[in-house]
Amino acid sequence: MTPANIESTVAGIPCLVQIDYVFVQRPLGPSADSDLDCYGYAEVEFTVLDRRGRPAPWLSKKLTAPEIERIENEILEAA
């Protein structure tokens, strides 16, 4: 399976974000084994690419916590 890409920005610079892994645990309610399962959670892994689709570690270094959260939300919306 080929990873999907979405368009985004990092530090105001247009880029692509490769979706490497997404797992969403839906809330299972109070009978779940753990609090994470009870309330649900999501795991997201991604790679920042330049607009040509090449890995851009120099751009990844510019990521801030709010940008990571925004990109993760964009990925969850696209999934």
N, CA, C and O atoms as a DFTB+ gen file, in Angstrom:
316 C
 N C O
     1  1       0.829      -1.179       0.000
     2  2       0.000       0.000       0.000
     3  2       0.878       1.248       0.000
     4  3       1.821       1.346       0.785
     5  1       0.576       2.178      -0.858
     6  2       1.325       3.421      -0.955
     7  2       0.767       4.425       0.042
     8  3      -0.446       4.623       0.108
     9  1       1.644       5.066       0.824
    10  2       1.143       6.072       1.779
    11  2       0.468       7.227       1.050
    12  3       0.867       7.593      -0.055
    13  1      -0.544       7.791       1.668
    14  2      -1.262       8.929       1.095
    15  2      -0.571      10.229       1.494
    16  3       0.098      10.295       2.525
    17  1      -0.737      11.245       0.680
    18  2      -0.186      12.568       0.964
    19  2      -1.314      13.586       1.040
    20  3      -2.310      13.474       0.325
    21  1      -1.153      14.582       1.912
    22  2      -2.066      15.716       1.951
    23  2      -1.241      16.988       1.849
    24  3      -0.062      17.004       2.203
    25  1      -1.860      18.045       1.368
    26  2      -1.191      19.342       1.288
    27  2      -1.327      20.055       2.620
    28  3      -2.378      19.995       3.258
    29  1      -0.267      20.728       3.041
    30  2      -0.285      21.465       4.297
    31  2       0.780      22.551       4.243
    32  3       1.328      22.849       3.182
    33  1       1.066      23.137       5.400
    34  2       2.141      24.117       5.522
    35  2       2.890      23.860       6.816
    36  3       2.325      23.355       7.787
    37  1       4.166      24.214       6.819
    38  2       4.998      24.193       8.020
    39  2       5.732      25.527       8.041
    40  3       6.441      25.862       7.093
    41  1       5.565      26.280       9.108
    42  2       6.176      27.605       9.246
    43  2       5.814      28.501       8.059
    44  3       6.622      29.314       7.609
    45  1       4.579      28.337       7.562
    46  2       4.115      29.141       6.438
    47  2       4.613      28.674       5.086
    48  3       4.313      29.306       4.072
    49  1       5.363      27.591       5.042
    50  2       5.922      27.069       3.797
    51  2       5.034      25.931       3.298
    52  3       4.817      24.962       4.026
    53  1       4.514      26.029       2.071
    54  2       3.684      24.948       1.532
    55  2       4.494      23.653       1.413
    56  3       5.666      23.663       1.035
    57  1       3.840      22.548       1.743
    58  2       4.519      21.258       1.678
    59  2       3.487      20.153       1.534
    60  3       2.282      20.407       1.530
    61  1       3.972      18.926       1.417
    62  2       3.131      17.746       1.458
    63  2       3.407      17.031       2.769
    64  3       4.507      17.118       3.315
    65  1       2.410      16.329       3.267
    66  2       2.577      15.523       4.467
    67  2       2.202      14.090       4.094
    68  3       1.070      13.813       3.696
    69  1       3.159      13.200       4.227
    70  2       2.923      11.788       3.943
    71  2       2.338      11.128       5.183
    72  3       2.930      11.188       6.261
    73  1       1.180      10.499       5.033
    74  2       0.540       9.818       6.149
    75  2       1.142       8.427       6.253
    76  3       0.889       7.567       5.410
    77  1       1.945       8.210       7.302
    78  2       2.628       6.930       7.472
    79  2       1.795       5.923       8.260
    80  3       1.822       4.729       7.960
    81  1       1.051       6.396       9.270
    82  2       0.297       5.474      10.130
    83  2      -0.812       6.238      10.833
    84  3      -0.595       7.333      11.353
    85  1      -2.001       5.650      10.844
    86  2      -3.129       6.230      11.576
    87  2      -3.884       5.093      12.253
    88  3      -4.234       4.100      11.614
    89  1      -4.133       5.246      13.551
    90  2      -4.970       4.307      14.294
    91  2      -5.895       5.127      15.174
    92  3      -5.447       5.994      15.925
    93  1      -7.182       4.850      15.079
    94  2      -8.163       5.549      15.904
    95  2      -8.898       4.519      16.741
    96  3      -9.556       3.627      16.205
    97  1      -8.786       4.644      18.056
    98  2      -9.542       3.803      18.986
    99  2     -10.787       4.573      19.395
   100  3     -10.702       5.577      20.103
   101  1     -11.919       4.109      18.958
   102  2     -13.175       4.749      19.316
   103  2     -13.449       4.502      20.803
   104  3     -13.028       3.479      21.343
   105  1     -14.139       5.413      21.462
   106  2     -14.472       5.207      22.879
   107  2     -15.284       3.929      23.074
   108  3     -16.261       3.690      22.365
   109  1     -14.868       3.111      24.041
   110  2     -15.559       1.862      24.332
   111  2     -16.484       1.958      25.533
   112  3     -17.209       1.011      25.836
   113  1     -16.465       3.084      26.214
   114  2     -17.356       3.285      27.350
   115  2     -16.761       2.795      28.653
   116  3     -15.619       2.338      28.684
   117  1     -17.525       2.886      29.725
   118  2     -17.012       2.591      31.064
   119  2     -16.630       1.130      31.297
   120  3     -15.945       0.834      32.276
   121  1     -17.045       0.222      30.439
   122  2     -16.687      -1.189      30.647
   123  2     -15.331      -1.537      30.018
   124  3     -14.927      -2.699      30.058
   125  1     -14.625      -0.567      29.444
   126  2     -13.329      -0.806      28.803
   127  2     -12.266      -1.138      29.847
   128  3     -12.413      -0.820      31.027
   129  1     -11.193      -1.785      29.389
   130  2     -10.110      -2.213      30.272
   131  2      -9.241      -1.063      30.777
   132  3      -8.654      -1.164      31.854
   133  1      -9.152       0.022      30.021
   134  2      -8.299       1.140      30.442
   135  2      -8.999       2.465      30.160
   136  3      -9.991       2.513      29.433
   137  1      -8.470       3.538      30.746
   138  2      -9.068       4.847      30.509
   139  2      -8.893       5.283      29.060
   140  3      -9.756       5.970      28.513
   141  1      -7.782       4.892      28.430
   142  2      -7.582       5.239      27.027
   143  2      -8.653       4.604      26.159
   144  3      -9.213       5.257      25.279
   145  1      -8.939       3.332      26.404
   146  2      -9.986       2.661      25.641
   147  2     -11.355       3.227      25.972
   148  3     -12.222       3.312      25.102
   149  1     -11.548       3.609      27.204
   150  2     -12.833       4.165      27.639
   151  2     -13.157       5.453      26.885
   152  3     -14.267       5.612      26.378
   153  1     -12.197       6.371      26.807
   154  2     -12.430       7.671      26.187
   155  2     -12.004       7.732      24.720
   156  3     -12.391       8.661      24.011
   157  1     -11.224       6.772      24.257
   158  2     -10.753       6.761      22.884
   159  2      -9.481       7.576      22.705
   160  3      -9.173       8.453      23.511
   161  1      -8.761       7.283      21.660
   162  2      -7.527       8.001      21.350
   163  2      -7.155       7.780      19.894
   164  3      -7.748       6.939      19.218
   165  1      -6.181       8.529      19.414
   166  2      -5.692       8.387      18.044
   167  2      -4.171       8.403      18.055
   168  3      -3.548       9.131      18.828
   169  1      -3.586       7.590      17.186
   170  2      -2.139       7.588      16.965
   171  2      -1.904       7.972      15.513
   172  3      -2.506       7.399      14.605
   173  1      -1.025       8.946      15.299
   174  2      -0.751       9.433      13.950
   175  2       0.755       9.562      13.772
   176  3       1.442      10.109      14.635
   177  1       1.264       9.062      12.660
   178  2       2.674       9.259      12.291
   179  2       2.699       9.820      10.877
   180  3       1.959       9.371      10.002
   181  1       3.568      10.814      10.666
   182  2       3.656      11.423       9.346
   183  2       5.078      11.862       9.046
   184  3       5.916      11.989       9.939
   185  1       5.326      12.089       7.766
   186  2       6.620      12.576       7.295
   187  2       6.372      13.844       6.489
   188  3       5.488      13.878       5.633
   189  1       7.151      14.885       6.761
   190  2       7.029      16.137       6.009
   191  2       7.842      16.003       4.724
   192  3       9.009      15.611       4.737
   193  1       7.185      16.341       3.613
   194  2       7.821      16.281       2.292
   195  2       7.811      17.668       1.666
   196  3       6.978      18.507       2.008
   197  1       8.745      17.904       0.743
   198  2       8.676      19.152      -0.011
   199  2       7.549      19.021      -1.042
   200  3       6.904      17.974      -1.112
   201  1       7.307      20.041      -1.822
   202  2       6.183      20.004      -2.759
   203  2       6.408      19.041      -3.917
   204  3       5.475      18.742      -4.661
   205  1       7.625      18.557      -4.075
   206  2       7.910      17.556      -5.107
   207  2       7.799      16.134      -4.575
   208  3       7.981      15.171      -5.320
   209  1       7.498      16.003      -3.274
   210  2       7.317      14.687      -2.687
   211  2       8.574      14.062      -2.116
   212  3       8.598      12.863      -1.835
   213  1       9.620      14.860      -1.939
   214  2      10.866      14.348      -1.358
   215  2      10.895      14.651       0.135
   216  3      10.428      15.711       0.552
   217  1      11.436      13.741       0.954
   218  2      11.541      14.012       2.395
   219  2      12.261      15.340       2.648
   220  3      13.254      15.658       1.994
   221  1      11.741      16.106       3.607
   222  2      12.296      17.433       3.901
   223  2      12.621      17.547       5.387
   224  3      11.890      18.202       6.130
   225  1      13.718      16.911       5.833
   226  2      14.063      16.996       7.256
   227  2      14.324      18.431       7.713
   228  3      14.071      18.751       8.875
   229  1      14.814      19.291       6.847
   230  2      15.060      20.686       7.196
   231  2      13.746      21.385       7.545
   232  3      13.717      22.277       8.393
   233  1      12.648      20.971       6.878
   234  2      11.348      21.564       7.154
   235  2      10.723      20.943       8.406
   236  3      10.012      21.622       9.147
   237  1      10.983      19.670       8.639
   238  2      10.486      18.997       9.844
   239  2      11.026      19.658      11.108
   240  3      10.346      19.706      12.133
   241  1      12.258      20.167      11.026
   242  2      12.874      20.818      12.185
   243  2      12.144      22.100      12.577
   244  3      12.280      22.571      13.706
   245  1      11.370      22.665      11.649
   246  2      10.636      23.903      11.913
   247  2       9.274      23.651      12.560
   248  3       8.583      24.601      12.928
   249  1       8.881      22.385      12.702
   250  2       7.575      22.065      13.292
   251  2       7.498      22.508      14.747
   252  3       8.424      22.291      15.529
   253  1       6.389      23.127      15.090
   254  2       6.116      23.491      16.478
   255  2       5.005      22.570      16.993
   256  3       4.333      21.910      16.200
   257  1       4.813      22.522      18.292
   258  2       3.762      21.664      18.871
   259  2       2.378      22.007      18.306
   260  3       1.629      21.090      17.968
   261  1       2.007      23.295      18.188
   262  2       0.690      23.600      17.603
   263  2       0.565      23.145      16.142
   264  3      -0.503      22.710      15.712
   265  1       1.669      23.250      15.382
   266  2       1.623      22.799      13.989
   267  2       1.466      21.289      13.908
   268  3       0.727      20.786      13.061
   269  1       2.158      20.557      14.788
   270  2       2.034      19.099      14.804
   271  2       0.585      18.721      15.097
   272  3       0.025      17.840      14.444
   273  1      -0.020      19.383      16.076
   274  2      -1.411      19.097      16.419
   275  2      -2.347      19.420      15.247
   276  3      -3.268      18.657      14.958
   277  1      -2.108      20.552      14.576
   278  2      -2.931      20.929      13.425
   279  2      -2.814      19.904      12.309
   280  3      -3.823      19.501      11.731
   281  1      -1.589      19.476      11.997
   282  2      -1.369      18.490      10.943
   283  2      -2.000      17.157      11.308
   284  3      -2.609      16.506      10.459
   285  1      -1.859      16.742      12.573
   286  2      -2.492      15.482      13.003
   287  2      -4.011      15.570      12.830
   288  3      -4.639      14.604      12.397
   289  1      -4.602      16.711      13.161
   290  2      -6.046      16.884      12.968
   291  2      -6.420      16.862      11.487
   292  3      -7.458      16.310      11.122
   293  1      -5.583      17.459      10.629
   294  2      -5.832      17.412       9.186
   295  2      -5.795      15.965       8.700
   296  3      -6.617      15.566       7.875
   297  1      -4.853      15.187       9.204
   298  2      -4.745      13.783       8.805
   299  2      -5.968      13.009       9.278
   300  3      -6.516      12.208       8.521
   301  1      -6.405      13.230      10.507
   302  2      -7.570      12.515      11.018
   303  2      -8.824      12.872      10.234
   304  3      -9.686      12.018      10.031
   305  1      -8.941      14.116       9.791
   306  2     -10.078      14.511       8.970
   307  2     -10.028      13.845       7.601
   308  3     -11.066      13.487       7.045
   309  1      -8.819      13.677       7.055
   310  2      -8.668      13.068       5.728
   311  2      -8.828      11.550       5.765
   312  3      -9.156      10.932       4.751
   313  1      -8.595      10.948       6.936
   314  2      -8.660       9.478       7.031
   315  2     -10.074       8.972       7.094
   316  3     -10.294       7.763       7.176
